[in-house]
Amino acid sequence: MRVEIDERNLSLIRAGQQVVLTADAYPDRSFSGRVARVGARADPQRGTVEVVVQPLSTPGWLRSGLTVDANIIVAQRQQRLVVPTTAILRRGDRALVLVVEDRIVKERRVALGQAGGEKAVILGGLRESEYVVIQSTSVQAGQRARPLIRGE
């Protein structure tokens, strides 16, 4: 399949990227493909570049000559764990958080991503289901604690 993309988007398109294809005749159905090739030249009159998309499989309902919309996936946002910066403790070059596990407060070393303002991204060392002490003025590792969930 050949699709035309706006030349302003050329820097975002690479061979191998995932494509979601939808035929105008069947707007509630879609199928997948991959960018097979990005054209070497732009059409100066239209301001477009041709991209060849290879379907991963051809659905039985697809007919030759149908108009198809191609959505090229240029980036996927990964879900990230984010905690308030007040939850981050520093011990030398280590970043830690306090978690409540079996009603006991424990220190947990974490890998920090981007941190700034009121939020810090946790890249590793913490699971989504864990209870984190978000502000530690008197809570210490080893103490007994009961998680309080906001809204309770």
C-alpha positions in Angstrom: 0.0 0.0 0.0 1.2 3.4 -0.8 0.3 6.3 1.5 1.2 10.0 1.3 2.5 11.8 4.4 3.0 15.5 4.9 6.7 16.3 4.3 6.7 18.1 7.7 6.3 14.7 9.3 9.2 13.1 7.4 11.7 13.2 10.3 9.3 11.1 12.4 8.9 8.2 9.9 11.2 5.2 9.8 11.0 1.8 8.2 9.7 -0.8 10.6 7.3 1.5 12.5 3.9 0.0 13.3 0.9 1.3 11.3 -2.8 1.0 12.1 -4.9 0.8 8.9 -8.6 1.6 8.6 -10.7 1.4 5.4 -13.3 4.1 5.0 -15.8 1.5 4.0 -15.3 -0.3 7.3 -14.6 2.4 9.9 -15.2 0.0 12.8 -12.5 -2.4 11.7 -8.7 -2.0 11.5 -5.7 -4.1 10.7 -1.9 -3.7 11.3 1.0 -3.0 9.0 4.6 -1.9 9.1 6.4 0.9 7.2 8.3 -1.0 4.5 10.0 2.0 2.8 10.0 5.8 3.0 10.2 7.5 -0.4 13.5 9.3 -1.4 11.8 12.3 -2.9 9.0 14.8 -2.0 6.3 15.9 -4.3 6.9 19.7 -4.4 3.3 20.4 -5.6 1.6 18.5 -2.9 4.2 18.8 -0.1 4.1 15.0 0.5 6.4 12.0 0.6 5.3 8.5 -0.4 5.5 5.8 2.2 5.1 2.1 1.4 3.2 0.2 4.1 3.2 -3.6 4.2 0.1 -5.1 5.9 1.0 -7.8 8.4 -2.1 -9.7 7.3 -4.8 -8.9 4.8 -8.3 -9.2 6.2 -10.9 -11.0 4.0 -13.2 -7.9 3.9 -10.5 -5.7 2.4 -11.0 -5.0 -1.3 -8.7 -3.6 -3.9 -9.1 0.1 -4.5 -10.7 1.0 -1.1 -9.6 4.2 0.5 -7.5 3.4 3.6 -6.4 5.7 6.4 -2.9 4.9 7.8 -2.0 6.0 11.3 1.8 5.5 11.7 2.8 5.0 15.3 5.7 7.4 15.8 6.0 7.2 19.6 4.4 5.3 22.4 4.2 6.7 25.8 5.0 4.2 28.5 3.2 4.2 31.8 5.4 5.4 34.6 5.3 5.4 38.3 5.3 8.9 39.7 5.6 9.8 43.4 5.7 13.2 45.1 9.2 14.5 45.5 8.5 14.7 49.2 8.6 10.8 49.2 12.2 10.7 48.0 15.0 10.3 50.6 18.7 10.7 49.8 21.5 8.7 51.4 24.7 9.7 49.7 24.2 8.9 46.0 21.2 6.6 46.7 17.6 7.5 46.3 15.2 5.8 48.6 11.5 5.7 49.4 9.7 4.4 52.5 7.1 1.7 51.8 4.7 0.0 54.1 4.9 -3.7 53.7 3.0 -6.0 56.1 2.3 -3.0 58.3 6.1 -2.4 58.7 7.9 0.7 57.2 10.8 -0.4 55.0 13.4 1.6 53.1 13.4 0.8 49.4 16.2 1.9 47.0 14.7 3.2 43.8 16.1 4.3 40.4 15.0 7.8 39.7 14.0 9.2 36.3 13.1 12.8 35.7 12.4 14.7 38.9 11.4 18.2 39.2 8.8 20.4 40.8 6.4 18.3 42.9 6.8 14.9 41.1 9.5 12.3 40.5 9.5 9.4 38.0 10.5 6.1 39.4 12.2 3.9 36.8 12.8 0.9 39.0 12.7 -0.6 42.5 9.0 0.1 43.2 5.8 -1.6 42.1 2.5 0.2 41.4 0.7 -1.7 44.1 3.0 -0.7 47.0 2.1 1.9 49.6 4.7 4.8 49.7 5.1 7.2 52.6 4.7 10.5 50.8 6.0 12.8 53.6 8.4 11.5 56.2 8.9 13.8 59.2 8.8 11.2 61.9 8.3 7.9 60.2 11.4 5.6 60.1 12.2 2.2 58.7 11.2 -0.6 61.1 8.2 1.2 62.6 4.7 -0.2 62.5 2.3 1.6 60.3 -1.1 1.3 58.6 -1.4 2.7 55.1 -3.8 5.7 54.8 -5.3 6.1 51.4 -6.3 9.5 50.4 -10.1 9.8 50.4 -10.6 7.4 53.3 
